[in-house]
Each structure stands twice: as C-alpha cells, then as structure tokens.
Amino acid sequence: VGFLGTERSIIQAPMAGSQGSALAIAVCEAGGLGSLPCAMLTVDAMRAEIVAIRAATDRPFNVNFFCHRAPAVDPARDAAWRAALAPYYRELGLDPDAAPAAASRAAFDERTVAALEEVGPPPVLSFHFGLPSEALVARVKGWGSAILSSATTVDEARWLEARGVDAVIAQGAEAGGHRGVFLTDPMASVATQVGTLALVAQVTRAVRVPVIAAGGIADARGVAAMTALGAAAVQVGTAFLRCPEATTSAVHRAALASDAARTTALTNLFSGRPARGIVNRLMRELGPTSPLAPAFPLASGALAALRAAAEKAGRGDFSPLWAGQDTSGCRDVPAAEIVAALVR
Ligand SMILES: Cc1cc2nc3c(=O)[nH]c(=O)nc-3n(C[C@H](O)[C@H](O)[C@H](O)COP(=O)(O)O)c2cc1C
C-alpha cells in the first residue's frame, strides 16, 4: 500500500478553477490520491462534489482549502488598480466604471467545517497558505482525517509539523499556481523562493513527518529523483491540466499546448498573491508583479470582465494561465495515462 492508503504514492494536486470531482475520481480510480479544490466553490457546491466522489469511487480522496485571512479593503489601492486596467476596458469596449465582480476565493471557516461534518468528513484534507485556527484544526483531527499543508521554506515545514500536520507538502518554486507562503510577506518572498530539489532535500532532514514533493514533477524520472531525496510521495498538478477530466478553459489548454508554455513567471496580478503562470499580455505589460494589485484575493475582481471578454474572443490576455516550469508531462490524454506515466 502506498502513501495515505493509495496504491501509488501520487497525489493529484488540487487546482481551483481547473478541475472538480471528475478529475479527482479518475485519479483515485487510477490508484493515485485525487483532490477536490474548494477555494472557488460555495459550500453547497462542495457538498455536491464530495457526494459525487463518494458515489463514483470507494478510494481515499483529498479535499483542499485555502486558509488566508480576508484582507481589509483599501479604496486607494483599488482605485489605482482600476485606473491601471481602464485602458484595457476601453480597448475591449467595456465600461471601466462598472462595479467589479466579487473576489472569487474563500477561506476555510466554521461553515465549511459544519458542512463537512454533515456530508461526512473526507479521509484527507489539505491546506494552502498555512492552517486554519487551532480550534478548527482540532475539530478536523477529531474526525480522524489526515491533514496536509504546503511549506515553501524549512521554517514553514517546521511550523506545520509543530501544529500536528500528518505530512508536509514541500512546494518548490517550479510549482504552478499560488505559492503557499504563509510565514513571511508573500510578495517580499518572490525573489527568494527555493526550488523543489533544494527544498525537498532540506525539509526531509528538518521534519519527522512524511514529506510530499511538489513543483516541476512531470514524469517518472522526476518522481524517482524526489524519492531519492527522501520524499514519501509527490504532488503533481500541471501534468493533469490538459486531461479531458479537467475543466481547464480553452485558452488555458491552448497556451499549455503552445511554445508559450515554456515561459512562466511568478505574478500577483490575477489574485494579489504570487502564483506561477504562463507569461501573457497582462503580465508583460503590467508586471509580472505590481504593487498596484490589491491584496489577495481582491485583485481578481476588477479583472473578471476583461478576462471574460478576451476569452470570448479566444484570447488569454487577462486570464491566469497557471502552470509549473515543466509542462512537458501535460498531454491531452485521460488522467489514468498521466498517473501511469508518473509511476512507469
Ligand atoms: C492550475 C493550478 C491551480 C492550483 N490550485 C491550487 C489550489 O486550489 N490549492 C492548492 O493547494 N494548490 C493549488 N495549486 C498548486 C499545486 O498544489 C501544486 O503545488 C503544484 O501544482 C505543483 O507543481 P506542478 O504544477 O509543477 O506539478 C495549483 C496549481 C495549478 C497548476
């Protein structure tokens, strides 16, 4: 038996906005640990997705949450951000003064815990951006569920171990999507992010709990390298993005399949926190990082209309095209084939 009751010690990374239960189910059935990202789901949608997973597989699965603190709204920064975006609004024939969409990412809270108790606790919960309050962590532990969380530094790994996580996900700088940074200012850390090799090597020495390697793992050789460094399992995201079971948008799939996928950068423009994505027009013209972007997750609101209009025209100019530094494992094949390629 592999890690956390799976056949294969492969965790499909939760990818909010790019997948739901279908990908998680496919990976569970292929012997990996499928994950359901909940950061962009309402509590009702989360419940329905968990019911769907249980109906389709009796294998263990992971349910993933963000646990950031809601930021104070800063009207001046908000206005500056909207002013920076106004020329794009005009170019696309949109009204720059229309009320922006609400920010689209929610944090784990009392309501989430109550809904999970009602639907039946998942076997594994993973967190990004630290952990929820001690009281909420204690409730989750009381269910007997395993708890995982991402660390981007040795200090974060030690902090998580001290608070009782069952395993630490060592998220190297190569990883696609948001950096899990939580002990230091996420923007200040952009220049100092540690790569997966150096991070996994150090974290496996620093903590006693199992370490899951994440970031830039695209094939079985990457898995072997991480195993050699002492990782108990790997967490792979980008390689699953073009699978038919994922909900990745058409512009995102096209970018992943193009030469542009070789050039990624950390950017805060799409959410307010650093995340790795394929360099696109907005990143080239305003960033890739900018002090104008409101704090996480508020930056996304004013971008929503631009993103929708451009995507309708087949362009990903204003979309977050999250991807890790190695997109070579990312293919238009069923998720079971990606799992097989990782264990081969
Ligand atoms: C499209 C995308 C969305 C992501 N969303 C989440 C998320 O919702 N929660 C989370 O914990 N990690 C998220 N991540 C980060 C992954 O957990 C993981 O660290 C990363 O995918 C590993 O690197 P790789 O993409 O090179 O395999 C996301 C990554 C990608 C590519």
The ligand as a Gaussian input file, in Angstrom:
#p B3LYP/6-31G(d) Opt

LIG

0 1
 C       -3.918000      25.393000     -12.278000
 C       -3.394000      25.235000     -10.876000
 C       -4.226000      25.519000      -9.806000
 C       -3.788000      25.314000      -8.496000
 N       -4.679000      25.495000      -7.461000
 C       -4.342000      25.086000      -6.218000
 C       -5.328000      25.022000      -5.182000
 O       -6.504000      25.328000      -5.389000
 N       -4.919000      24.586000      -3.961000
 C       -3.633000      24.194000      -3.697000
 O       -3.351000      23.800000      -2.579000
 N       -2.688000      24.247000      -4.660000
 C       -3.019000      24.667000      -5.912000
 N       -2.057000      24.644000      -6.909000
 C       -0.657000      24.267000      -6.583000
 C       -0.490000      22.743000      -6.502000
 O       -0.959000      22.282000      -5.255000
 C        0.976000      22.275000      -6.609000
 O        1.787000      22.932000      -5.680000
 C        1.574000      22.428000      -7.997000
 O        0.646000      22.119000      -8.989000
 C        2.787000      21.516000      -8.155000
 O        3.587000      21.900000      -9.237000
 P        3.345000      21.443000     -10.766000
 O        2.164000      22.248000     -11.213000
 O        4.627000      21.823000     -11.419000
 O        3.060000      19.978000     -10.751000
 C       -2.472000      24.869000      -8.238000
 C       -1.623000      24.614000      -9.332000
 C       -2.067000      24.775000     -10.640000
 C       -1.133000      24.439000     -11.769000

